[in-house]
Amino acid sequence: MKLTPELYILTLVTIATALMWLPYTGARILTRGLARSLANPDPAFPPDPAWAERARRAHANAVENLVVFAPLVLVAALVGAGTPATILAAKAHLGARLTHYVVYTAGIPVVRTLAFAAGFAATLVFAAAILGA
């Protein structure tokens, strides 16, 4: 199987998702200190800043979406269902997921929902391409 544009973009989405833990973990270390951050959670520890908790939730959402998006991209590549629409959808998905993470972390609710919906729509393009192939 060759590296299609969709697979390349899937790799970028995966790398971005893999790195999303860094900001909120850094905030936890700054808030609690390294020793407490490495310890088991304790209600006596200071809470994470609100933005860091939102970043953690955005990361969890990115992982949940990757679990659906990645297999569809892989199946599309395996069956040769790639089209200009799937390339555009992959790019849109990457942009939507990055936007979702940033605006969720910043606490911007409406844009967050629109970014989520755009990523979901991009995922559906892959499902349609596979089923229509």
N, CA, C and O atoms as CSV, one atom per row, in Angstrom:
chain,resi,resn,atom,element,x,y,z
A,1,MET,N,N,0.853,-1.173,0.000
A,1,MET,CA,C,0.000,0.000,0.000
A,1,MET,C,C,0.901,1.240,0.000
A,1,MET,O,O,1.871,1.304,0.755
A,2,LYS,N,N,0.585,2.201,-0.829
A,2,LYS,CA,C,1.391,3.417,-0.886
A,2,LYS,C,C,0.819,4.473,0.054
A,2,LYS,O,O,-0.338,4.414,0.470
A,3,LEU,N,N,1.671,5.432,0.368
A,3,LEU,CA,C,1.255,6.524,1.253
A,3,LEU,C,C,0.417,7.516,0.445
A,3,LEU,O,O,0.947,8.336,-0.305
A,4,THR,N,N,-0.880,7.423,0.613
A,4,THR,CA,C,-1.807,8.326,-0.066
A,4,THR,C,C,-1.864,9.647,0.696
A,4,THR,O,O,-1.421,9.717,1.842
A,5,PRO,N,N,-2.404,10.691,0.075
A,5,PRO,CA,C,-2.568,11.946,0.824
A,5,PRO,C,C,-3.414,11.758,2.084
A,5,PRO,O,O,-3.144,12.371,3.116
A,6,GLU,N,N,-4.432,10.913,1.994
A,6,GLU,CA,C,-5.291,10.669,3.156
A,6,GLU,C,C,-4.516,9.995,4.287
A,6,GLU,O,O,-4.694,10.339,5.455
A,7,LEU,N,N,-3.653,9.031,3.940
A,7,LEU,CA,C,-2.842,8.359,4.965
A,7,LEU,C,C,-1.817,9.315,5.565
A,7,LEU,O,O,-1.539,9.261,6.763
A,8,TYR,N,N,-1.262,10.181,4.739
A,8,TYR,CA,C,-0.324,11.182,5.243
A,8,TYR,C,C,-1.014,12.099,6.258
A,8,TYR,O,O,-0.467,12.379,7.325
A,9,ILE,N,N,-2.212,12.560,5.916
A,9,ILE,CA,C,-2.954,13.435,6.816
A,9,ILE,C,C,-3.385,12.680,8.068
A,9,ILE,O,O,-3.378,13.246,9.161
A,10,LEU,N,N,-3.759,11.412,7.922
A,10,LEU,CA,C,-4.066,10.593,9.101
A,10,LEU,C,C,-2.856,10.535,10.029
A,10,LEU,O,O,-3.008,10.591,11.249
A,11,THR,N,N,-1.675,10.425,9.469
A,11,THR,CA,C,-0.461,10.423,10.288
A,11,THR,C,C,-0.333,11.737,11.047
A,11,THR,O,O,0.008,11.734,12.230
A,12,LEU,N,N,-0.598,12.854,10.391
A,12,LEU,CA,C,-0.537,14.161,11.063
A,12,LEU,C,C,-1.581,14.268,12.171
A,12,LEU,O,O,-1.290,14.784,13.250
A,13,VAL,N,N,-2.801,13.782,11.907
A,13,VAL,CA,C,-3.852,13.793,12.931
A,13,VAL,C,C,-3.413,12.959,14.134
A,13,VAL,O,O,-3.609,13.358,15.282
A,14,THR,N,N,-2.826,11.811,13.861
A,14,THR,CA,C,-2.387,10.924,14.940
A,14,THR,C,C,-1.266,11.555,15.758
A,14,THR,O,O,-1.277,11.477,16.986
A,15,ILE,N,N,-0.308,12.174,15.094
A,15,ILE,CA,C,0.790,12.839,15.805
A,15,ILE,C,C,0.244,13.980,16.662
A,15,ILE,O,O,0.628,14.127,17.823
A,16,ALA,N,N,-0.648,14.785,16.092
A,16,ALA,CA,C,-1.225,15.890,16.852
A,16,ALA,C,C,-1.959,15.368,18.084
A,16,ALA,O,O,-1.819,15.919,19.176
A,17,THR,N,N,-2.736,14.312,17.906
A,17,THR,CA,C,-3.470,13.726,19.035
A,17,THR,C,C,-2.504,13.189,20.087
A,17,THR,O,O,-2.744,13.322,21.287
A,18,ALA,N,N,-1.422,12.590,19.631
A,18,ALA,CA,C,-0.437,12.036,20.558
A,18,ALA,C,C,0.254,13.120,21.386
A,18,ALA,O,O,0.734,12.842,22.485
A,19,LEU,N,N,0.308,14.337,20.879
A,19,LEU,CA,C,1.000,15.428,21.578
A,19,LEU,C,C,0.082,16.299,22.431
A,19,LEU,O,O,0.562,17.165,23.162
A,20,MET,N,N,-1.204,16.087,22.351
A,20,MET,CA,C,-2.151,16.962,23.040
A,20,MET,C,C,-2.092,16.881,24.565
A,20,MET,O,O,-2.655,17.742,25.240
A,21,TRP,N,N,-1.440,15.889,25.114
A,21,TRP,CA,C,-1.337,15.769,26.561
A,21,TRP,C,C,-0.282,16.721,27.143
A,21,TRP,O,O,-0.309,17.016,28.338
A,22,LEU,N,N,0.629,17.193,26.322
A,22,LEU,CA,C,1.745,17.988,26.832
A,22,LEU,C,C,1.322,19.275,27.553
A,22,LEU,O,O,1.813,19.518,28.655
A,23,PRO,N,N,0.441,20.107,26.993
A,23,PRO,CA,C,0.098,21.345,27.706
A,23,PRO,C,C,-0.551,21.119,29.070
A,23,PRO,O,O,-0.174,21.767,30.047
A,24,TYR,N,N,-1.520,20.209,29.147
A,24,TYR,CA,C,-2.190,20.056,30.440
A,24,TYR,C,C,-1.327,19.310,31.449
A,24,TYR,O,O,-1.481,19.508,32.655
A,25,THR,N,N,-0.440,18.472,30.985
A,25,THR,CA,C,0.490,17.822,31.917
A,25,THR,C,C,1.500,18.838,32.437
A,25,THR,O,O,1.847,18.830,33.618
A,26,GLY,N,N,1.966,19.705,31.557
A,26,GLY,CA,C,2.865,20.774,31.997
A,26,GLY,C,C,2.206,21.684,33.016
A,26,GLY,O,O,2.835,22.088,33.993
A,27,ALA,N,N,0.939,22.007,32.791
A,27,ALA,CA,C,0.212,22.844,33.743
A,27,ALA,C,C,0.085,22.145,35.092
A,27,ALA,O,O,0.207,22.776,36.142
A,28,ARG,N,N,-0.157,20.860,35.057
A,28,ARG,CA,C,-0.275,20.099,36.308
A,28,ARG,C,C,1.042,20.119,37.077
A,28,ARG,O,O,1.050,20.272,38.298
A,29,ILE,N,N,2.137,19.965,36.372
A,29,ILE,CA,C,3.447,20.000,37.028
A,29,ILE,C,C,3.701,21.377,37.636
A,29,ILE,O,O,4.210,21.481,38.752
A,30,LEU,N,N,3.349,22.426,36.908
A,30,LEU,CA,C,3.541,23.786,37.434
A,30,LEU,C,C,2.629,24.061,38.624
A,30,LEU,O,O,3.024,24.768,39.551
A,31,THR,N,N,1.423,23.518,38.611
A,31,THR,CA,C,0.455,23.753,39.680
A,31,THR,C,C,0.761,22.920,40.923
A,31,THR,O,O,0.698,23.429,42.042
A,32,ARG,N,N,1.086,21.664,40.737
A,32,ARG,CA,C,1.253,20.727,41.860
A,32,ARG,C,C,2.693,20.412,42.204
A,32,ARG,O,O,2.993,19.969,43.312
A,33,GLY,N,N,3.579,20.641,41.258
A,33,GLY,CA,C,4.959,20.210,41.428
A,33,GLY,C,C,5.138,18.827,40.821
A,33,GLY,O,O,4.172,18.088,40.633
A,34,LEU,N,N,6.374,18.489,40.519
A,34,LEU,CA,C,6.654,17.224,39.839
A,34,LEU,C,C,6.300,16.017,40.703
A,34,LEU,O,O,5.697,15.065,40.208
A,35,ALA,N,N,6.662,16.039,41.972
A,35,ALA,CA,C,6.412,14.883,42.837
A,35,ALA,C,C,4.917,14.588,42.956
A,35,ALA,O,O,4.502,13.436,42.829
A,36,ARG,N,N,4.108,15.615,43.196
A,36,ARG,CA,C,2.662,15.402,43.308
A,36,ARG,C,C,2.048,14.998,41.968
A,36,ARG,O,O,1.071,14.250,41.933
A,37,SER,N,N,2.609,15.484,40.882
A,37,SER,CA,C,2.095,15.115,39.560
A,37,SER,C,C,2.354,13.645,39.263
A,37,SER,O,O,1.573,13.010,38.554
A,38,LEU,N,N,3.433,13.103,39.793
A,38,LEU,CA,C,3.769,11.699,39.578
A,38,LEU,C,C,3.079,10.772,40.570
A,38,LEU,O,O,3.044,9.558,40.370
A,39,ALA,N,N,2.531,11.342,41.639
A,39,ALA,CA,C,1.874,10.544,42.673
A,39,ALA,C,C,0.463,10.167,42.249
A,39,ALA,O,O,-0.050,10.658,41.243
A,40,ASN,N,N,-0.154,9.292,43.027
A,40,ASN,CA,C,-1.556,8.965,42.807
A,40,ASN,C,C,-2.402,10.205,43.079
A,40,ASN,O,O,-2.050,11.014,43.937
A,41,PRO,N,N,-3.509,10.365,42.363
A,41,PRO,CA,C,-4.368,11.536,42.594
A,41,PRO,C,C,-4.826,11.606,44.047
A,41,PRO,O,O,-5.091,10.586,44.684
A,42,ASP,N,N,-4.911,12.810,44.545
A,42,ASP,CA,C,-5.326,13.041,45.923
A,42,ASP,C,C,-6.192,14.286,45.941
A,42,ASP,O,O,-5.789,15.318,45.404
A,43,PRO,N,N,-7.386,14.218,46.552
A,43,PRO,CA,C,-8.263,15.400,46.583
A,43,PRO,C,C,-7.609,16.606,47.264
A,43,PRO,O,O,-8.045,17.738,47.059
A,44,ALA,N,N,-6.581,16.380,48.062
A,44,ALA,CA,C,-5.909,17.485,48.738
A,44,ALA,C,C,-5.006,18.280,47.791
A,44,ALA,O,O,-4.604,19.397,48.116
A,45,PHE,N,N,-4.685,17.716,46.629
A,45,PHE,CA,C,-3.824,18.417,45.674
A,45,PHE,C,C,-4.586,19.596,45.069
A,45,PHE,O,O,-5.810,19.547,44.943
A,46,PRO,N,N,-3.871,20.643,44.697
A,46,PRO,CA,C,-4.552,21.759,44.029
A,46,PRO,C,C,-5.161,21.289,42.711
A,46,PRO,O,O,-4.585,20.442,42.027
A,47,PRO,N,N,-6.320,21.832,42.355
A,47,PRO,CA,C,-6.934,21.432,41.077
A,47,PRO,C,C,-6.136,21.985,39.904
A,47,PRO,O,O,-5.393,22.958,40.033
A,48,ASP,N,N,-6.308,21.342,38.768
A,48,ASP,CA,C,-5.702,21.851,37.542
A,48,ASP,C,C,-6.384,23.166,37.169
A,48,ASP,O,O,-7.553,23.374,37.492
A,49,PRO,N,N,-5.658,24.048,36.495
A,49,PRO,CA,C,-6.322,25.261,35.991
A,49,PRO,C,C,-7.476,24.866,35.060
A,49,PRO,O,O,-7.447,23.801,34.444
A,50,ALA,N,N,-8.474,25.722,34.966
A,50,ALA,CA,C,-9.655,25.410,34.146
A,50,ALA,C,C,-9.268,25.131,32.698
A,50,ALA,O,O,-9.808,24.209,32.086
A,51,TRP,N,N,-8.350,25.903,32.143
A,51,TRP,CA,C,-7.958,25.686,30.750
A,51,TRP,C,C,-7.303,24.322,30.574
A,51,TRP,O,O,-7.487,23.671,29.545
A,52,ALA,N,N,-6.536,23.886,31.576
A,52,ALA,CA,C,-5.850,22.598,31.475
A,52,ALA,C,C,-6.858,21.450,31.532
A,52,ALA,O,O,-6.696,20.441,30.845
A,53,GLU,N,N,-7.888,21.607,32.346
A,53,GLU,CA,C,-8.934,20.578,32.393
A,53,GLU,C,C,-9.683,20.525,31.065
A,53,GLU,O,O,-10.031,19.443,30.592
A,54,ARG,N,N,-9.934,21.689,30.459
A,54,ARG,CA,C,-10.574,21.692,29.146
A,54,ARG,C,C,-9.660,21.042,28.104
A,54,ARG,O,O,-10.139,20.317,27.232
A,55,ALA,N,N,-8.357,21.291,28.183
A,55,ALA,CA,C,-7.406,20.670,27.247
A,55,ALA,C,C,-7.409,19.152,27.413
A,55,ALA,O,O,-7.316,18.415,26.431
A,56,ARG,N,N,-7.515,18.688,28.658
A,56,ARG,CA,C,-7.569,17.244,28.901
A,56,ARG,C,C,-8.821,16.639,28.266
A,56,ARG,O,O,-8.768,15.569,27.658
A,57,ARG,N,N,-9.944,17.337,28.414
A,57,ARG,CA,C,-11.190,16.841,27.810
A,57,ARG,C,C,-11.136,16.905,26.283
A,57,ARG,O,O,-11.650,16.016,25.604
A,58,ALA,N,N,-10.520,17.947,25.750
A,58,ALA,CA,C,-10.371,18.052,24.292
A,58,ALA,C,C,-9.495,16.922,23.761
A,58,ALA,O,O,-9.759,16.377,22.689
A,59,HIS,N,N,-8.454,16.572,24.513
A,59,HIS,CA,C,-7.585,15.467,24.119
A,59,HIS,C,C,-8.369,14.152,24.125
A,59,HIS,O,O,-8.261,13.357,23.192
A,60,ALA,N,N,-9.146,13.931,25.164
A,60,ALA,CA,C,-9.961,12.706,25.227
A,60,ALA,C,C,-10.922,12.652,24.040
A,60,ALA,O,O,-11.128,11.585,23.461
A,61,ASN,N,N,-11.508,13.787,23.675
A,61,ASN,CA,C,-12.403,13.834,22.531
A,61,ASN,C,C,-11.661,13.535,21.242
A,61,ASN,O,O,-12.194,12.859,20.363
A,62,ALA,N,N,-10.438,14.030,21.118
A,62,ALA,CA,C,-9.630,13.761,19.922
A,62,ALA,C,C,-9.331,12.267,19.789
A,62,ALA,O,O,-9.375,11.711,18.692
A,63,VAL,N,N,-9.030,11.630,20.911
A,63,VAL,CA,C,-8.768,10.182,20.890
A,63,VAL,C,C,-10.026,9.435,20.468
A,63,VAL,O,O,-9.959,8.517,19.651
A,64,GLU,N,N,-11.171,9.822,21.021
A,64,GLU,CA,C,-12.430,9.167,20.670
A,64,GLU,C,C,-12.729,9.304,19.175
A,64,GLU,O,O,-13.208,8.360,18.547
A,65,ASN,N,N,-12.447,10.470,18.612
A,65,ASN,CA,C,-12.700,10.682,17.183
A,65,ASN,C,C,-11.691,9.956,16.313
A,65,ASN,O,O,-12.033,9.488,15.228
A,66,LEU,N,N,-10.458,9.856,16.773
A,66,LEU,CA,C,-9.429,9.148,16.008
A,66,LEU,C,C,-9.776,7.669,15.862
A,66,LEU,O,O,-9.478,7.047,14.842
A,67,VAL,N,N,-10.401,7.121,16.882
A,67,VAL,CA,C,-10.788,5.704,16.855
A,67,VAL,C,C,-11.788,5.431,15.738
A,67,VAL,O,O,-11.835,4.315,15.220
A,68,VAL,N,N,-12.576,6.407,15.362
A,68,VAL,CA,C,-13.544,6.241,14.276
A,68,VAL,C,C,-12.919,6.638,12.937
A,68,VAL,O,O,-13.098,5.943,11.938
A,69,PHE,N,N,-12.194,7.746,12.917
A,69,PHE,CA,C,-11.637,8.279,11.678
A,69,PHE,C,C,-10.557,7.373,11.097
A,69,PHE,O,O,-10.578,7.082,9.901
A,70,ALA,N,N,-9.628,6.929,11.913
A,70,ALA,CA,C,-8.476,6.162,11.417
A,70,ALA,C,C,-8.884,4.886,10.678
A,70,ALA,O,O,-8.391,4.654,9.573
A,71,PRO,N,N,-9.755,4.053,11.233
A,71,PRO,CA,C,-10.118,2.840,10.490
A,71,PRO,C,C,-10.775,3.137,9.148
A,71,PRO,O,O,-10.564,2.409,8.178
A,72,LEU,N,N,-11.563,4.197,9.089
A,72,LEU,CA,C,-12.209,4.529,7.815
A,72,LEU,C,C,-11.177,4.978,6.782
A,72,LEU,O,O,-11.281,4.612,5.611
A,73,VAL,N,N,-10.193,5.756,7.196
A,73,VAL,CA,C,-9.131,6.166,6.272
A,73,VAL,C,C,-8.348,4.940,5.807
A,73,VAL,O,O,-8.018,4.821,4.627
A,74,LEU,N,N,-8.054,4.036,6.728
A,74,LEU,CA,C,-7.303,2.822,6.374
A,74,LEU,C,C,-8.094,1.931,5.410
A,74,LEU,O,O,-7.541,1.420,4.436
A,75,VAL,N,N,-9.358,1.753,5.682
A,75,VAL,CA,C,-10.181,0.935,4.789
A,75,VAL,C,C,-10.285,1.596,3.414
A,75,VAL,O,O,-10.201,0.912,2.394
A,76,ALA,N,N,-10.464,2.899,3.377
A,76,ALA,CA,C,-10.531,3.607,2.096
A,76,ALA,C,C,-9.248,3.396,1.300
A,76,ALA,O,O,-9.290,3.201,0.085
A,77,ALA,N,N,-8.105,3.436,1.991
A,77,ALA,CA,C,-6.828,3.216,1.302
A,77,ALA,C,C,-6.725,1.775,0.810
A,77,ALA,O,O,-6.238,1.531,-0.294
A,78,LEU,N,N,-7.175,0.829,1.613
A,78,LEU,CA,C,-7.092,-0.585,1.228
A,78,LEU,C,C,-7.950,-0.920,0.018
A,78,LEU,O,O,-7.547,-1.710,-0.836
A,79,VAL,N,N,-9.124,-0.323,-0.057
A,79,VAL,CA,C,-10.032,-0.656,-1.162
A,79,VAL,C,C,-9.907,0.320,-2.331
A,79,VAL,O,O,-10.621,0.201,-3.326
A,80,GLY,N,N,-9.002,1.278,-2.204
A,80,GLY,CA,C,-8.797,2.238,-3.285
A,80,GLY,C,C,-9.951,3.205,-3.467
A,80,GLY,O,O,-10.284,3.576,-4.593
A,81,ALA,N,N,-10.555,3.610,-2.379
A,81,ALA,CA,C,-11.712,4.499,-2.444
A,81,ALA,C,C,-11.326,5.973,-2.331
A,81,ALA,O,O,-12.192,6.828,-2.146
A,82,GLY,N,N,-10.045,6.271,-2.440
A,82,GLY,CA,C,-9.614,7.658,-2.351
A,82,GLY,C,C,-10.073,8.475,-3.547
A,82,GLY,O,O,-10.005,8.022,-4.689
A,83,THR,N,N,-10.535,9.670,-3.273
A,83,THR,CA,C,-11.004,10.594,-4.304
A,83,THR,C,C,-10.574,12.002,-3.902
A,83,THR,O,O,-10.085,12.199,-2.790
A,84,PRO,N,N,-10.745,12.971,-4.774
A,84,PRO,CA,C,-10.493,14.350,-4.344
A,84,PRO,C,C,-11.340,14.738,-3.121
A,84,PRO,O,O,-10.904,15.529,-2.285
A,85,ALA,N,N,-12.535,14.185,-3.027
A,85,ALA,CA,C,-13.396,14.477,-1.871
A,85,ALA,C,C,-12.808,13.920,-0.583
A,85,ALA,O,O,-12.890,14.571,0.458
A,86,THR,N,N,-12.214,12.725,-0.630
A,86,THR,CA,C,-11.622,12.163,0.589
A,86,THR,C,C,-10.356,12.910,0.987
A,86,THR,O,O,-10.056,13.038,2.174
A,87,ILE,N,N,-9.620,13.397,0.010
A,87,ILE,CA,C,-8.432,14.213,0.322
A,87,ILE,C,C,-8.878,15.498,1.013
A,87,ILE,O,O,-8.311,15.888,2.034
A,88,LEU,N,N,-9.884,16.148,0.462
A,88,LEU,CA,C,-10.411,17.363,1.077
A,88,LEU,C,C,-10.973,17.073,2.465
A,88,LEU,O,O,-10.776,17.857,3.393
A,89,ALA,N,N,-11.668,15.955,2.608
A,89,ALA,CA,C,-12.229,15.579,3.909
A,89,ALA,C,C,-11.131,15.331,4.929
A,89,ALA,O,O,-11.266,15.722,6.088
A,90,ALA,N,N,-10.053,14.693,4.520
A,90,ALA,CA,C,-8.939,14.451,5.443
A,90,ALA,C,C,-8.332,15.772,5.907
A,90,ALA,O,O,-8.043,15.949,7.090
A,91,LYS,N,N,-8.140,16.699,4.964
A,91,LYS,CA,C,-7.613,18.019,5.332
A,91,LYS,C,C,-8.579,18.753,6.261
A,91,LYS,O,O,-8.164,19.375,7.239
A,92,ALA,N,N,-9.858,18.673,5.944
A,92,ALA,CA,C,-10.864,19.317,6.788
A,92,ALA,C,C,-10.880,18.706,8.184
A,92,ALA,O,O,-11.020,19.414,9.181
A,93,HIS,N,N,-10.735,17.385,8.245
A,93,HIS,CA,C,-10.726,16.713,9.547
A,93,HIS,C,C,-9.537,17.192,10.383
A,93,HIS,O,O,-9.691,17.500,11.565
A,94,LEU,N,N,-8.367,17.254,9.777
A,94,LEU,CA,C,-7.181,17.735,10.492
A,94,LEU,C,C,-7.413,19.153,11.000
A,94,LEU,O,O,-7.173,19.437,12.173
A,95,GLY,N,N,-7.872,20.037,10.137
A,95,GLY,CA,C,-8.131,21.414,10.562
A,95,GLY,C,C,-9.182,21.500,11.648
A,95,GLY,O,O,-9.045,22.273,12.597
A,96,ALA,N,N,-10.230,20.706,11.509
A,96,ALA,CA,C,-11.306,20.710,12.498
A,96,ALA,C,C,-10.827,20.215,13.848
A,96,ALA,O,O,-11.185,20.780,14.881
A,97,ARG,N,N,-10.013,19.157,13.850
A,97,ARG,CA,C,-9.539,18.611,15.129
A,97,ARG,C,C,-8.583,19.578,15.820
A,97,ARG,O,O,-8.639,19.737,17.039
A,98,LEU,N,N,-7.708,20.224,15.054
A,98,LEU,CA,C,-6.795,21.207,15.652
A,98,LEU,C,C,-7.579,22.410,16.187
A,98,LEU,O,O,-7.314,22.908,17.281
A,99,THR,N,N,-8.546,22.858,15.391
A,99,THR,CA,C,-9.384,23.972,15.834
A,99,THR,C,C,-10.156,23.594,17.092
A,99,THR,O,O,-10.234,24.377,18.039
A,100,HIS,N,N,-10.724,22.398,17.099
A,100,HIS,CA,C,-11.482,21.933,18.257
A,100,HIS,C,C,-10.619,21.957,19.512
A,100,HIS,O,O,-11.056,22.433,20.560
A,101,TYR,N,N,-9.405,21.449,19.409
A,101,TYR,CA,C,-8.520,21.421,20.584
A,101,TYR,C,C,-8.237,22.831,21.094
A,101,TYR,O,O,-8.332,23.098,22.292
A,102,VAL,N,N,-7.892,23.722,20.184
A,102,VAL,CA,C,-7.521,25.093,20.588
A,102,VAL,C,C,-8.716,25.832,21.184
A,102,VAL,O,O,-8.596,26.446,22.244
A,103,VAL,N,N,-9.865,25.782,20.513
A,103,VAL,CA,C,-11.002,26.555,21.020
A,103,VAL,C,C,-11.620,25.913,22.262
A,103,VAL,O,O,-12.148,26.620,23.120
A,104,TYR,N,N,-11.562,24.605,22.369
A,104,TYR,CA,C,-12.039,23.942,23.597
A,104,TYR,C,C,-11.148,24.354,24.759
A,104,TYR,O,O,-11.644,24.699,25.831
A,105,THR,N,N,-9.846,24.322,24.555
A,105,THR,CA,C,-8.907,24.715,25.603
A,105,THR,C,C,-9.133,26.174,26.000
A,105,THR,O,O,-9.051,26.522,27.178
A,106,ALA,N,N,-9.413,27.016,25.021
A,106,ALA,CA,C,-9.645,28.442,25.280
A,106,ALA,C,C,-11.030,28.707,25.870
A,106,ALA,O,O,-11.289,29.807,26.359
A,107,GLY,N,N,-11.911,27.725,25.831
A,107,GLY,CA,C,-13.248,27.886,26.400
A,107,GLY,C,C,-14.223,28.605,25.488
A,107,GLY,O,O,-15.082,29.347,25.965
A,108,ILE,N,N,-14.106,28.397,24.179
A,108,ILE,CA,C,-14.995,29.033,23.204
A,108,ILE,C,C,-16.025,27.992,22.768
A,108,ILE,O,O,-15.726,27.149,21.923
A,109,PRO,N,N,-17.248,28.040,23.342
A,109,PRO,CA,C,-18.178,26.928,23.147
A,109,PRO,C,C,-18.756,26.751,21.747
A,109,PRO,O,O,-18.743,25.624,21.250
A,110,VAL,N,N,-19.248,27.756,21.095
A,110,VAL,CA,C,-19.944,27.568,19.817
A,110,VAL,C,C,-18.968,27.117,18.731
A,110,VAL,O,O,-19.271,26.201,17.966
A,111,VAL,N,N,-17.817,27.746,18.661
A,111,VAL,CA,C,-16.818,27.365,17.657
A,111,VAL,C,C,-16.361,25.929,17.905
A,111,VAL,O,O,-16.115,25.176,16.963
A,112,ARG,N,N,-16.250,25.558,19.177
A,112,ARG,CA,C,-15.875,24.185,19.519
A,112,ARG,C,C,-16.855,23.191,18.914
A,112,ARG,O,O,-16.441,22.190,18.330
A,113,THR,N,N,-18.134,23.456,19.045
A,113,THR,CA,C,-19.160,22.561,18.515
A,113,THR,C,C,-19.132,22.522,16.991
A,113,THR,O,O,-19.293,21.459,16.392
A,114,LEU,N,N,-18.929,23.669,16.370
A,114,LEU,CA,C,-18.843,23.712,14.904
A,114,LEU,C,C,-17.630,22.930,14.400
A,114,LEU,O,O,-17.714,22.229,13.392
A,115,ALA,N,N,-16.510,23.052,15.100
A,115,ALA,CA,C,-15.313,22.305,14.713
A,115,ALA,C,C,-15.550,20.807,14.861
A,115,ALA,O,O,-15.147,20.024,14.001
A,116,PHE,N,N,-16.195,20.413,15.940
A,116,PHE,CA,C,-16.523,19.000,16.129
A,116,PHE,C,C,-17.399,18.502,14.985
A,116,PHE,O,O,-17.147,17.437,14.420
A,117,ALA,N,N,-18.430,19.276,14.644
A,117,ALA,CA,C,-19.353,18.880,13.576
A,117,ALA,C,C,-18.633,18.776,12.232
A,117,ALA,O,O,-18.920,17.876,11.443
A,118,ALA,N,N,-17.708,19.683,11.972
A,118,ALA,CA,C,-16.945,19.633,10.715
A,118,ALA,C,C,-16.095,18.369,10.649
A,118,ALA,O,O,-16.020,17.721,9.605
A,119,GLY,N,N,-15.458,18.022,11.757
A,119,GLY,CA,C,-14.665,16.793,11.799
A,119,GLY,C,C,-15.526,15.562,11.609
A,119,GLY,O,O,-15.128,14.616,10.929
A,120,PHE,N,N,-16.699,15.573,12.205
A,120,PHE,CA,C,-17.619,14.449,12.054
A,120,PHE,C,C,-18.094,14.321,10.609
A,120,PHE,O,O,-18.167,13.217,10.068
A,121,ALA,N,N,-18.413,15.444,9.994
A,121,ALA,CA,C,-18.842,15.422,8.591
A,121,ALA,C,C,-17.728,14.880,7.702
A,121,ALA,O,O,-17.993,14.127,6.765
A,122,ALA,N,N,-16.493,15.257,7.990
A,122,ALA,CA,C,-15.357,14.749,7.213
A,122,ALA,C,C,-15.233,13.235,7.367
A,122,ALA,O,O,-14.899,12.533,6.412
A,123,THR,N,N,-15.498,12.746,8.551
A,123,THR,CA,C,-15.461,11.305,8.788
A,123,THR,C,C,-16.536,10.602,7.959
A,123,THR,O,O,-16.298,9.530,7.402
A,124,LEU,N,N,-17.711,11.206,7.884
A,124,LEU,CA,C,-18.797,10.615,7.099
A,124,LEU,C,C,-18.480,10.554,5.613
A,124,LEU,O,O,-18.967,9.667,4.912
A,125,VAL,N,N,-17.667,11.488,5.124
A,125,VAL,CA,C,-17.254,11.451,3.714
A,125,VAL,C,C,-16.509,10.148,3.428
A,125,VAL,O,O,-16.701,9.533,2.379
A,126,PHE,N,N,-15.665,9.734,4.360
A,126,PHE,CA,C,-14.926,8.478,4.177
A,126,PHE,C,C,-15.868,7.282,4.186
A,126,PHE,O,O,-15.725,6.365,3.376
A,127,ALA,N,N,-16.832,7.292,5.103
A,127,ALA,CA,C,-17.790,6.186,5.143
A,127,ALA,C,C,-18.553,6.102,3.816
A,127,ALA,O,O,-18.751,5.015,3.274
A,128,ALA,N,N,-18.979,7.261,3.300
A,128,ALA,CA,C,-19.706,7.272,2.037
A,128,ALA,C,C,-18.837,6.805,0.879
A,128,ALA,O,O,-19.308,6.081,0.001
A,129,ALA,N,N,-17.581,7.211,0.872
A,129,ALA,CA,C,-16.673,6.796,-0.208
A,129,ALA,C,C,-16.456,5.284,-0.191
A,129,ALA,O,O,-16.391,4.651,-1.244
A,130,ILE,N,N,-16.345,4.718,0.988
A,130,ILE,CA,C,-16.144,3.267,1.112
A,130,ILE,C,C,-17.393,2.512,0.672
A,130,ILE,O,O,-17.309,1.553,-0.095
A,131,LEU,N,N,-18.539,2.946,1.157
A,131,LEU,CA,C,-19.788,2.243,0.835
A,131,LEU,C,C,-20.194,2.421,-0.613
A,131,LEU,O,O,-20.890,1.580,-1.181
A,132,GLY,N,N,-19.753,3.526,-1.210
A,132,GLY,CA,C,-20.082,3.774,-2.599
A,132,GLY,C,C,-19.073,3.180,-3.571
A,132,GLY,O,O,-19.297,3.175,-4.781
A,133,ALA,N,N,-17.951,2.675,-3.034
A,133,ALA,CA,C,-16.890,2.128,-3.898
A,133,ALA,C,C,-17.268,0.792,-4.483
A,133,ALA,O,O,-16.486,0.202,-5.230
